[in-house]
Amino acid sequence: MSVAGLALGRMLVPFAAEGDGGFHAPTIEDMFPPAIFGAGTPFEFNRIMMVRVIATLVLCLLFWLASRNLKLVPGRGQATAEFALGFVRTNIAEEVLGKESGKRWTPLLTIIFFSVLALNITGVIPFLNIAGSSVVGFPLVMALIAWVAFIYAGIKSHGAGHFFKDALFPPGVPWPLYFILAPIELISTFILRPATLTIRLLANMMAGHFLLVLCFSATNALFLYAAVYLKPLGLLTGIMGTAFIALEIFIAALQAYIFALLTAVYISLSEEGH
C-alpha cells in the first residue's frame, strides 16, 4: 500500500470505528425501507409509498385551492396555477404537437409533468427526504402511460394496420433490409422508448438521493464522531450537500420536463407517421 493510502486509512479510522453512530454510506437498501403495515402482502405500505401518497394529496390540494374560487382577475394562487398549466400547454404540448393536437393532449401531458415533478421534489423536502420516483414502480407506470398514449395516437391517426406496418417497415427501403430493419424498429420503438423513460427518471432520482445521503451523513459523522483535526471537513461536506440540494431541485424539474416532452415527441411521431 502506498504512503498516501496509509494516510487516508488513518484518517478514516477515527469515525469508522465509532460503530453505528459513525458514517453511514448510502446503499440500495435505502430504496427498500421496512413495511409500515401489510408486510409480505401485495398491499405492503412502506415509507416510499407514504411519500407518494403525501405528494399526491398535496398536489391535488394545491390545485384545488388554486381553482376553487376562480376570478377574472386572478389572485396570487390562481395566477401561479395558471402560469404552471400554461407552461405545460405552451412549451410542451403546443410546441411539439401544434395547437390543435396539443390541445387534445394537454391534460395527459399536464398530469405526467406535475406527477413526476411532485414525486421528484420529495427527495429534498425535510422529513420526507426521498423521491417517490426513486423506486422503479412509479417511473415504470409513467413510462407505460406514455407508451400506451403514443400507440393510441398512432392507431387513431393511421389505423392499426398502417401504424404498425409503417413503424416496423418504413416505406422506401429495399425489401431485403427489412430483415434487419424490422427487428431494430420493433426494439427501438416499442421496447426501448418506455425502457429509457423509466431508467432515465429512476437513475437520476436514485443518484440524487445517494449524493445527498453521502454528503450529509459524512457531515454528521465528521462533526460528531471524527477526530478534532477532521471536523473542519464537515463544513466542506455540508456546503457540498447544500449545493446538491439546489441541484436536485433543478434536476427534479428538468426530469419532469424531459419526461413530458419526450412523451409529446413520441405522440407526435406516431401521429405524423414516417
C-alpha positions, 0 to 999 in steps of 0.5 A, spaced: 500 500 500 502 506 498 504 512 503 498 516 501 493 510 502 496 509 509 494 516 510 487 516 508 486 509 512 488 513 518 484 518 517 478 514 516 479 510 522 477 515 527 469 515 525 469 508 522 470 505 528 465 509 532 460 503 530 453 505 528 453 512 530 459 513 525 458 514 517 453 511 514 454 510 506 448 510 502 446 503 499 440 500 495 437 498 501 435 505 502 430 504 496 427 498 500 425 501 507 421 496 512 413 495 511 409 500 515 403 495 515 401 489 510 408 486 510 409 480 505 402 482 502 401 485 495 398 491 499 405 492 503 405 500 505 412 502 506 415 509 507 416 510 499 409 509 498 407 514 504 411 519 500 407 518 494 401 518 497 403 525 501 405 528 494 399 526 491 394 529 496 398 535 496 398 536 489 391 535 488 390 540 494 394 545 491 390 545 485 384 545 488 385 551 492 388 554 486 381 553 482 376 553 487 374 560 487 376 562 480 376 570 478 377 574 472 382 577 475 386 572 478 389 572 485 396 570 487 394 562 487 390 562 481 395 566 477 401 561 479 396 555 477 395 558 471 402 560 469 404 552 471 398 549 466 400 554 461 407 552 461 405 545 460 400 547 454 405 552 451 412 549 451 410 542 451 404 540 448 403 546 443 410 546 441 411 539 439 404 537 437 401 544 434 395 547 437 390 543 435 393 536 437 396 539 443 390 541 445 387 534 445 393 532 449 394 537 454 391 534 460 395 527 459 401 531 458 399 536 464 398 530 469 405 526 467 409 533 468 406 535 475 406 527 477 413 526 476 415 533 478 411 532 485 414 525 486 421 528 484 421 534 489 420 529 495 427 527 495 429 534 498 423 536 502 425 535 510 422 529 513 420 526 507 427 526 504 426 521 498 423 521 491 417 517 490 420 516 483 426 513 486 423 506 486 422 503 479 414 502 480 412 509 479 417 511 473 415 504 470 407 506 470 409 513 467 413 510 462 407 505 460 402 511 460 406 514 455 407 508 451 400 506 451 398 514 449 403 514 443 400 507 440 393 510 441 395 516 437 398 512 432 392 507 431 387 513 431 391 517 426 393 511 421 389 505 423 392 499 426 394 496 420 398 502 417 401 504 424 404 498 425 406 496 418 409 503 417 413 503 424 416 496 423 417 497 415 418 504 413 416 505 406 422 506 401 427 501 403 429 495 399 425 489 401 431 485 403 433 490 409 427 489 412 430 483 415 434 487 419 430 493 419 424 490 422 427 487 428 431 494 430 424 498 429 420 493 433 426 494 439 427 501 438 420 503 438 416 499 442 421 496 447 426 501 448 422 508 448 418 506 455 425 502 457 429 509 457 423 513 460 423 509 466 431 508 467 432 515 465 427 518 471 429 512 476 437 513 475 437 520 476 432 520 482 436 514 485 443 518 484 440 524 487 438 521 493 445 517 494 449 524 493 445 527 498 445 521 503 453 521 502 454 528 503 450 529 509 451 523 513 459 524 512 457 531 515 454 528 521 459 523 522 465 528 521 462 533 526 460 528 531 464 522 531 471 524 527 477 526 530 478 534 532 483 535 526 477 532 521 471 536 523 473 542 519 471 537 513 464 537 515 463 544 513 466 542 506 461 536 506 455 540 508 456 546 503 457 540 498 450 537 500 447 544 500 449 545 493 446 538 491 440 540 494 439 546 489 441 541 484 436 536 485 431 541 485 433 543 478 434 536 476 427 534 479 424 539 474 428 538 468 426 530 469 419 532 469 420 536 463 424 531 459 419 526 461 413 530 458 416 532 452 419 526 450 412 523 451 409 529 446 415 527 441 413 520 441 405 522 440 407 526 435 411 521 431 406 516 431 401 521 429 405 524 423 407 517 421 414 516 417 
